[in-house]
Structures are given as C-alpha cells and as structure tokens.
Amino acid sequence: MKGVLAGLMLATAAATVAQPPTQPPMTPIRADFRLAGQAIQGGALLGTAPAGTVMLQLDDQPVPVEADGGFLIAFDRDAAPAARLSARMADGRTMEQTLTVAPRDWRIERINAPMRPSSSTEAFLALRKPELEAIAAARAMVTDAQGWRQHFIWPRTGRISGLFGSQRIYQGTPGAYHGGVDVAAATGQPVIAPADGVVILAAADRPFTLEGHLLMIDHGHGLNSAFLHLSRIDVKPGDHVTQGQRIGAVGATGRATGPHLHWGMKWNDARIDPLLIAGPMQAGG
C-alpha cells in the first residue's frame, strides 16, 4: 500500500513539474497608426499598419492590409462617436488605438404631415427582389482594384442639387436619408470614373426600377461607387477602368424627377459621403 501511495505522489509531482508556468494575458499596446484624413461620420481614412501586422480590425470589421501596410477604413453616416482600431502582430501582441469620430450636422427637414404610405405592390416587389440581389452580389465581389489609394475626382461637375445624409422627418417619423450626392446636369453629358476600378454591375440593357441604368465600380478594399439614373453605360462587368475614363452619360432613368447624376459610395456596409472623398468641386465646374 505504501508503495502505491508513493507511486501516486511521484506521478502527481511529475505532472505538476511538467505543467508550463501560467503566462499573464498580454495587455494591448497603444499604437499610433499612421492615418491620413479625418475620422468623421461619412468619411474615410487611409492608413499604414505597424510593421508585422497579421490582422487588422476596425471594431469587429476585418480590414485588409497590403504588403506595404496600406489600408482603408471608413465611417457610416450614423457611426458611433468612437471606434477601435486594433492590429494583431505575428508574435501575438495586439496594438490598439481609439479613434474619435466627429459628428456631422445633417440637413434635416421637418415636415408637419404624416409620411405617405409605401406604394409598393406585389408586382413591384417581384421586380425589385432580383435587382437587390444583383446589387448585393456585386458589392460582395473582391477585385484587384487599387483606386482606393488615389485622390478621387468628381465623375461629373455641376450644381450640387442633393446632399449626402439629408433627411426628412414626418411628424417625428424619419424617412430614409439621401444616400449619395446629386449633381444637376443635362441628359447625355459624360460621366467619368472618379478613380481606378473594376466594373461590378452594369444595368445597361434593362434599367432597374429605382436606380434606372445603374453602374457600379469597385475601387478595392471594400470601397465602391454607384452611379444612378444614367442614360447610357459605356463599360461592361469585368472591365478595368482608369480615373477620368468615360463610363456613361447623365440621364433620368428609374425613379428620377429630372436629369442628374446620383453618386453613392459604400465601404463594406457603411454608406459614406462622396463629397468628403472627392473634396470641394473645382470652381467653374
């Protein structure tokens, strides 16, 4: 019996010795990422991740990183006032930086009338469903586009007739906000690519019910542009376009009250403001 007990004690001692020492959890290290731009609702930032980054996240959103450390992040129209940028290093360490996201003063119009009920019918919804599926499938595409690195230009110059983020509130009930920038122009005036990219959707033959002849271009890293109500589309899905290249013409197709260009932009699921991406339109445009 004594031999059995002694054997158990020796085995227990050996198991205890064999266990590795407990390591305290690694505390995230505050890192100053190299960022260009302003963290603001509807805006975007170009950045460079710390050397050795193997994974980057904005809150819970994965962010692709190029071999040179370059990356892009952006903030939705209704983004929270703070966001966490975190990088995981090859040795297991994490580096974090909290970003303060500046609020915007959106153009809000309060209407003392009830919101009109939706006129959507079963026939409309039957048409709309495949269109929404096509838009979602286009935005899910990953291309080799590098336009996200460029300084964007305006696809059409003219009077801005609709601002991103503007919204009507009907007796306290908010309507949908405007998801892009409208530029007033005559039908047939050229529309050019604001940056390099790959065409991911071109509704050239059959206009969509709301967007009309819709063209979408991926600029890489989750950033894409949508051009609505076009009278014509001069490119096709899969085409690589370069900044300044003619891609279509202004129109009034779909649900539009007159000819104009609607330019919308998204970074993954975040709707962002093209005015912040391209900057003020040049005088005389």
TIBA-28121 format. One line per 5 residues: number of its first residue (from 1); their letters; for each residue x, y, z of C-alpha. Coordinates in Angstrom, 3 decimals. Layout:
N
NUM) A) X/Y/Z; ...
END
This chain:
285
1) MKGVL) 0.000/0.000/0.000; 2.841/2.354/0.898; 4.413/1.639/-2.490; 1.197/2.526/-4.307; 0.854/5.797/-2.377
6) AGLML) 4.467/6.674/-3.037; 3.986/5.995/-6.733; 0.912/8.233/-6.867; 2.744/11.030/-5.074; 5.671/10.804/-7.513
11) ATAAA) 3.336/10.812/-10.528; 1.456/13.847/-9.167; 4.711/15.683/-8.523; 5.968/14.870/-12.031; 2.708/16.119/-13.586
16) TVAQP) 2.939/19.306/-11.543; 6.516/19.932/-12.655; 5.641/19.207/-16.299; 2.939/21.920/-16.420; 4.183/25.114/-18.092
21) PTQPP) 4.124/28.251/-15.985; 0.953/30.322/-16.339; 1.505/33.343/-18.592; -0.398/36.518/-17.789; -2.651/37.700/-20.644
26) MTPIR) -0.985/40.157/-22.984; -2.181/43.716/-22.484; -2.918/45.537/-25.755; -0.262/48.123/-26.551; -1.423/51.529/-27.635
31) ADFRL) -0.159/52.178/-31.161; -0.158/55.349/-33.193; -1.241/54.149/-36.619; -0.213/56.393/-39.481; -3.541/57.833/-40.628
36) AGQAI) -4.328/60.445/-43.269; -7.649/62.255/-43.196; -10.260/62.988/-40.563; -12.310/60.452/-38.621; -15.802/61.820/-39.264
41) QGGAL) -19.265/60.419/-39.972; -19.443/59.588/-43.674; -15.678/59.970/-44.112; -12.725/57.685/-44.798; -9.105/57.374/-43.705
46) LGTAP) -6.046/55.990/-45.452; -3.580/54.360/-43.087; -0.411/52.350/-42.659; -0.420/49.486/-40.165; 2.525/48.809/-37.825
51) AGTVM) 5.208/46.549/-39.322; 4.481/42.899/-38.595; 0.673/43.247/-38.592; -1.015/39.961/-39.480; -4.617/41.011/-38.812
56) LQLDD) -6.305/44.407/-38.621; -9.811/45.244/-37.407; -11.993/48.312/-37.063; -14.160/47.319/-34.098; -15.304/43.853/-35.311
61) QPVPV) -14.828/44.592/-39.030; -11.814/42.869/-40.658; -9.667/45.326/-42.627; -7.428/44.048/-45.445; -3.806/45.190/-45.285
66) EADGG) -1.469/45.455/-48.269; 2.120/44.170/-48.204; 3.347/47.724/-47.610; 0.962/48.091/-44.649; -1.532/50.263/-46.535
71) FLIAF) -5.224/50.071/-45.634; -8.504/51.967/-45.832; -11.221/52.446/-43.218; -14.432/54.478/-43.344; -17.318/55.514/-41.111
76) DRDAA) -21.044/55.218/-41.754; -23.333/58.245/-41.832; -24.593/57.203/-38.380; -21.270/55.950/-36.986; -20.816/55.885/-33.199
81) PAARL) -18.621/58.610/-31.625; -15.718/56.215/-31.053; -14.152/53.311/-32.928; -11.343/50.915/-32.018; -8.589/50.145/-34.492
86) SARMA) -6.624/47.048/-33.481; -3.710/45.180/-35.042; -2.546/41.686/-34.117; 1.177/41.120/-34.560; 2.988/37.953/-35.617
91) DGRTM) 4.240/37.408/-32.048; 0.698/37.500/-30.647; 0.797/41.042/-29.305; -2.033/43.431/-30.108; -1.825/47.147/-30.726
96) EQTLT) -4.863/49.362/-30.346; -5.890/52.928/-30.984; -9.228/54.522/-30.149; -10.494/56.889/-32.828; -12.849/59.751/-32.029
101) VAPRD) -15.396/60.008/-34.843; -16.584/63.589/-35.330; -20.362/64.098/-35.728; -21.935/65.838/-38.726; -24.663/68.479/-38.816
106) WRIER) -27.000/66.841/-41.318; -29.553/68.803/-43.290; -32.823/67.795/-41.648; -36.211/68.959/-42.961; -39.156/68.542/-40.603
111) INAPM) -42.487/68.060/-42.349; -45.743/68.643/-40.446; -47.540/65.877/-42.302; -47.656/62.105/-41.971; -45.337/60.000/-44.078
116) RPSSS) -47.103/58.763/-47.178; -47.657/55.014/-47.115; -45.474/52.927/-49.374; -46.961/52.326/-52.803; -45.027/49.075/-53.223
121) TEAFL) -47.143/46.323/-54.712; -46.531/42.615/-55.040; -45.667/43.166/-58.701; -43.115/45.865/-57.769; -41.556/43.705/-55.067
126) ALRKP) -41.289/40.812/-57.509; -39.298/43.054/-59.843; -37.272/44.568/-57.029; -36.089/41.357/-55.381; -33.675/40.235/-58.148
131) ELEAI) -32.396/43.799/-58.500; -31.481/43.979/-54.809; -29.887/40.540/-55.044; -27.781/41.690/-58.004; -26.634/44.797/-56.106
136) AAARA) -25.733/42.722/-53.035; -23.837/40.199/-55.168; -21.898/42.997/-56.862; -20.874/44.548/-53.554; -19.703/41.139/-52.330
141) MVTDA) -17.168/40.859/-55.157; -13.473/41.180/-54.342; -11.283/42.585/-57.100; -7.671/43.653/-57.527; -8.637/47.327/-57.908
146) QGWRQ) -6.280/49.873/-56.364; -8.321/53.038/-56.849; -8.851/53.281/-53.086; -5.300/54.660/-52.859; -5.997/57.551/-55.232
151) HFIWP) -7.301/61.062/-54.668; -10.820/60.848/-56.113; -12.137/63.302/-58.702; -15.745/64.253/-59.460; -17.402/61.982/-62.042
156) RTGRI) -19.475/64.956/-63.222; -19.174/68.615/-62.344; -22.108/70.961/-61.953; -24.510/72.296/-59.353; -24.920/70.011/-56.347
161) SGLFG) -28.662/69.529/-56.063; -28.749/66.904/-53.316; -26.504/66.384/-50.305; -25.486/63.086/-48.722; -27.177/62.425/-45.401
166) SQRIY) -30.053/64.889/-45.816; -33.315/63.600/-44.403; -36.985/64.438/-43.970; -38.817/63.770/-40.720; -42.598/63.451/-40.966
171) QGTPG) -44.296/64.341/-37.679; -41.467/62.692/-35.778; -41.111/59.701/-38.105; -37.785/59.777/-40.006; -37.763/58.962/-43.681
176) AYHGG) -34.776/57.372/-45.398; -31.798/59.684/-45.664; -30.239/60.584/-49.011; -27.512/58.042/-49.659; -25.395/59.973/-52.152
181) VDVAA) -24.649/63.303/-53.820; -26.774/64.593/-56.713; -25.193/66.705/-59.446; -27.582/68.541/-61.772; -26.665/68.071/-65.436
186) ATGQP) -28.271/67.654/-68.830; -29.082/64.280/-70.307; -26.169/62.952/-72.319; -23.414/64.826/-70.510; -20.450/62.490/-69.881
191) VIAPA) -19.776/60.736/-66.597; -16.176/59.727/-65.862; -14.571/57.295/-63.420; -13.634/59.077/-60.175; -10.799/56.598/-59.584
196) DGVVI) -9.406/53.359/-60.992; -11.606/50.337/-60.516; -13.359/47.261/-61.850; -16.944/47.301/-63.121; -19.008/45.004/-60.912
201) LAAAD) -22.517/45.791/-62.209; -23.855/47.467/-65.339; -27.615/47.541/-65.879; -27.234/48.701/-69.478; -29.908/46.675/-71.271
206) RPFTL) -32.671/46.775/-68.674; -32.879/49.705/-66.226; -33.630/48.955/-62.576; -36.951/50.135/-61.176; -35.463/52.789/-58.860
211) EGHLL) -31.856/53.310/-59.968; -32.535/53.189/-63.720; -29.396/52.384/-65.706; -27.147/51.601/-62.744; -23.374/51.313/-62.922
216) MIDHG) -21.217/50.111/-60.018; -17.423/50.209/-59.805; -15.257/48.536/-57.185; -12.224/50.571/-56.123; -10.755/47.829/-53.898
221) HGLNS) -10.606/47.205/-50.146; -14.413/47.237/-49.817; -14.833/50.683/-51.407; -17.270/51.045/-54.308; -19.145/53.702/-56.265
226) AFLHL) -22.684/53.569/-57.682; -23.908/55.862/-60.466; -27.681/56.067/-60.843; -30.199/57.250/-63.473; -27.700/57.088/-66.364
231) SRIDV) -28.957/57.496/-69.941; -26.242/55.154/-71.203; -23.447/52.931/-69.886; -20.196/52.675/-71.849; -18.499/49.832/-69.932
236) KPGDH) -19.370/46.262/-69.021; -18.896/43.998/-65.969; -15.285/42.927/-65.546; -13.825/45.951/-67.311; -10.905/47.694/-65.612
241) VTQGQ) -11.438/51.448/-65.790; -8.957/54.225/-65.141; -9.512/57.542/-63.419; -11.014/60.068/-65.846; -12.224/57.447/-68.330
246) RIGAV) -15.723/57.986/-69.720; -18.041/55.362/-68.256; -21.511/56.629/-69.183; -23.788/59.627/-69.521; -26.210/61.559/-67.309
251) GATGR) -29.875/60.667/-67.573; -33.214/60.491/-65.784; -33.912/56.748/-65.888; -35.522/54.932/-62.987; -37.229/56.947/-60.262
256) ATGPH) -35.911/60.428/-61.064; -37.755/63.732/-61.411; -35.232/65.123/-63.883; -31.804/64.513/-65.376; -28.984/64.400/-62.828
261) LHWGM) -26.174/62.154/-61.622; -26.600/60.419/-58.281; -23.207/59.264/-56.989; -23.309/56.954/-53.994; -20.382/55.305/-52.184
266) KWNDA) -20.045/52.485/-49.680; -17.206/50.935/-47.723; -18.439/47.432/-46.945; -21.803/48.143/-45.235; -21.024/51.769/-44.359
271) RIDPL) -22.577/54.490/-46.510; -20.096/57.315/-46.962; -20.163/60.839/-48.389; -18.620/61.277/-51.876; -18.148/64.984/-51.112
276) LIAGP) -15.662/64.066/-48.379; -13.894/61.593/-50.651; -13.527/63.880/-53.683; -13.329/67.190/-51.832; -14.852/70.500/-52.932
281) MQAGG) -15.732/70.726/-56.595; -13.406/72.956/-58.570; -14.684/76.466/-59.254; -16.423/76.717/-62.560; -17.350/73.012/-62.542
END
